[in-house]
């Protein structure tokens, strides 16, 4: 009976422990959440000091430019890398303090990661110049400049009306107002970059009409000799052409430079897009 009594008492203690909330030791109590941190970390050293960014709207021929550049023996231009969507998550309240003690913040941690991705891809290629042609980079050009103060830029323009036409044709049930808004957003950022970054400016129309002249100019800008093989991109391996990584149309898969298609004569452009087209040297 004594043994049974002890067993019942022990079981009772275990049941109470199971249904009671856990005891919190001092170490387990989280620190009070700090106020909004205004600390800005200094730039860390970069593994890739001077990457090249192609800034363009969507549907502006950036994939064609990529494969032409990637055909050069010293230039690595991979598929769209979407660095702006690669983020760092500081999962605990004290993590930011720990990183601050290392002279890092969330943005700079992301910059270090982005830089490492570029360096890894460049090292794997065996080349010495890397080009990222992801069109949405255009929307964050100020941050790219902050991340890589010595970055170089190629501004690839296309008549906004032709971009609207191409984007509309690509979508199965296009919202025409949304398409014009998207093209305007890209165009505004392109104009900001044109006025603030001193980029090397080319147009898609010129690239397809005079590819040797345009690629020679790019090579001069990047400090590498021009190579005739750049114009024969179809003979090189540029990876798989598929959605989200660049153009995947039959035009780019043909391996040949084809003439740029113009805008639909009936396309309607907002006044601001017509104004930007004129500023870029296009007619109305």
NORTAJO-V228873 format. One record per residue. N is the residue number from 1. RES is the residue in one letter. D_CENTER is the distance of its C-alpha to the mean C-alpha in Angstrom with 1 decimal. Layout:
# NORTAJO-V228873
N/RES/D_CENTER + N/RES/D_CENTER
This chain:
# NORTAJO-V228873
1/X/75.2 + 2/X/73.9 + 3/X/71.2 + 4/X/70.3 + 5/X/70.1 + 6/X/67.8 + 7/X/65.5 + 8/X/65.3 + 9/X/64.5 + 10/X/61.8 + 11/X/60.3 + 12/X/60.5 + 13/X/58.5 + 14/X/55.8 + 15/X/55.5 + 16/X/55.3 + 17/X/52.5 + 18/X/50.6 + 19/X/50.7 + 20/X/50.3 + 21/X/46.9 + 22/X/45.7 + 23/X/47.1 + 24/X/44.5 + 25/X/45.0 + 26/X/44.1 + 27/X/41.1 + 28/X/39.6 + 29/X/39.6 + 30/X/36.2 + 31/X/36.0 + 32/X/35.8 + 33/X/32.3 + 34/X/31.6 + 35/X/30.9 + 36/X/27.4 + 37/X/26.2 + 38/X/25.5 + 39/X/25.0 + 40/X/22.3 + 41/X/21.9 + 42/X/22.1 + 43/X/19.4 + 44/X/20.0 + 45/X/20.5 + 46/X/17.5 + 47/X/18.0 + 48/X/15.8 + 49/X/17.2 + 50/X/15.9 + 51/X/12.7 + 52/X/12.0 + 53/X/9.1 + 54/X/10.0 + 55/X/9.7 + 56/X/11.3 + 57/X/12.2 + 58/X/12.1 + 59/X/15.3 + 60/X/15.6 + 61/X/16.1 + 62/X/12.8 + 63/X/13.7 + 64/X/17.1 + 65/X/16.0 + 66/X/13.9 + 67/X/17.1 + 68/X/19.3 + 69/X/17.6 + 70/X/17.4 + 71/X/21.2 + 72/X/21.9 + 73/X/23.6 + 74/X/21.7 + 75/X/18.1 + 76/X/15.7 + 77/X/13.0 + 78/X/11.9 + 79/X/10.5 + 80/X/7.0 + 81/X/5.8 + 82/X/3.5 + 83/X/4.3 + 84/X/4.8 + 85/X/7.2 + 86/X/8.9 + 87/X/11.8 + 88/X/15.3 + 89/X/18.4 + 90/X/21.5 + 91/X/24.1 + 92/X/27.3 + 93/X/28.7 + 94/X/29.6 + 95/X/26.3 + 96/X/25.0 + 97/X/28.3 + 98/X/28.1 + 99/X/24.7 + 100/X/26.1 + 101/X/29.0 + 102/X/26.5 + 103/X/25.0 + 104/X/21.7 + 105/X/20.2 + 106/X/17.5 + 107/X/14.9 + 108/X/16.1 + 109/X/16.3 + 110/X/12.5 + 111/X/12.1 + 112/X/14.7 + 113/X/13.0 + 114/X/9.7 + 115/X/12.2 + 116/X/14.3 + 117/X/11.8 + 118/X/11.4 + 119/X/15.2 + 120/X/16.1 + 121/X/14.6 + 122/X/16.2 + 123/X/19.4 + 124/X/19.7 + 125/X/19.5 + 126/X/22.2 + 127/X/20.6 + 128/X/20.0 + 129/X/17.1 + 130/X/13.5 + 131/X/11.2 + 132/X/7.5 + 133/X/7.6 + 134/X/4.8 + 135/X/6.8 + 136/X/5.6 + 137/X/4.2 + 138/X/8.0 + 139/X/8.9 + 140/X/8.2 + 141/X/9.6 + 142/X/12.5 + 143/X/10.8 + 144/X/9.2 + 145/X/12.8 + 146/X/14.3 + 147/X/12.6 + 148/X/13.5 + 149/X/16.5 + 150/X/17.2 + 151/X/14.0 + 152/X/14.8 + 153/X/13.4 + 154/X/14.3 + 155/X/14.6 + 156/X/15.2 + 157/X/17.4 + 158/X/19.3 + 159/X/22.2 + 160/X/21.1 + 161/X/24.0 + 162/X/22.9 + 163/X/19.4 + 164/X/21.4 + 165/X/23.7 + 166/X/21.2 + 167/X/19.3 + 168/X/22.7 + 169/X/24.0 + 170/X/21.2 + 171/X/22.0 + 172/X/25.3 + 173/X/26.3 + 174/X/24.3 + 175/X/24.7 + 176/X/25.2 + 177/X/24.9 + 178/X/21.5 + 179/X/20.3 + 180/X/21.6 + 181/X/20.1 + 182/X/16.6 + 183/X/17.1 + 184/X/18.7 + 185/X/15.8 + 186/X/13.5 + 187/X/16.5 + 188/X/17.3 + 189/X/14.0 + 190/X/14.5 + 191/X/18.0 + 192/X/17.2 + 193/X/15.1 + 194/X/17.9 + 195/X/20.5 + 196/X/19.0 + 197/X/17.1 + 198/X/19.7 + 199/X/17.3 + 200/X/18.8 + 201/X/19.1 + 202/X/19.8 + 203/X/20.3 + 204/X/19.9 + 205/X/23.6 + 206/X/24.5 + 207/X/22.4 + 208/X/24.2 + 209/X/27.6 + 210/X/27.7 + 211/X/25.1 + 212/X/27.1 + 213/X/27.4 + 214/X/23.8 + 215/X/22.6 + 216/X/25.4 + 217/X/24.1 + 218/X/20.6 + 219/X/22.4 + 220/X/24.5 + 221/X/21.6 + 222/X/20.1 + 223/X/23.7 + 224/X/24.1 + 225/X/26.9 + 226/X/26.4 + 227/X/27.2 + 228/X/28.7 + 229/X/27.1 + 230/X/23.8 + 231/X/25.4 + 232/X/26.4 + 233/X/23.1 + 234/X/24.9 + 235/X/26.9 + 236/X/24.0 + 237/X/22.1 + 238/X/18.4 + 239/X/18.1 + 240/X/18.4 + 241/X/17.3 + 242/X/16.5 + 243/X/14.9 + 244/X/11.4 + 245/X/10.6 + 246/X/11.6 + 247/X/15.1 + 248/X/18.0 + 249/X/20.9 + 250/X/24.1 + 251/X/23.4 + 252/X/20.7 + 253/X/22.7 + 254/X/25.8 + 255/X/24.8 + 256/X/26.1 + 257/X/24.8 + 258/X/26.0 + 259/X/26.8 + 260/X/24.4 + 261/X/25.7 + 262/X/26.7 + 263/X/26.6 + 264/X/29.1 + 265/X/32.1 + 266/X/32.5 + 267/X/28.9 + 268/X/29.2 + 269/X/26.9 + 270/X/27.0 + 271/X/28.6 + 272/X/25.6 + 273/X/23.7 + 274/X/26.9 + 275/X/27.0 + 276/X/23.5 + 277/X/24.4 + 278/X/27.5 + 279/X/25.8 + 280/X/23.7 + 281/X/26.9 + 282/X/27.1 + 283/X/30.2 + 284/X/30.4
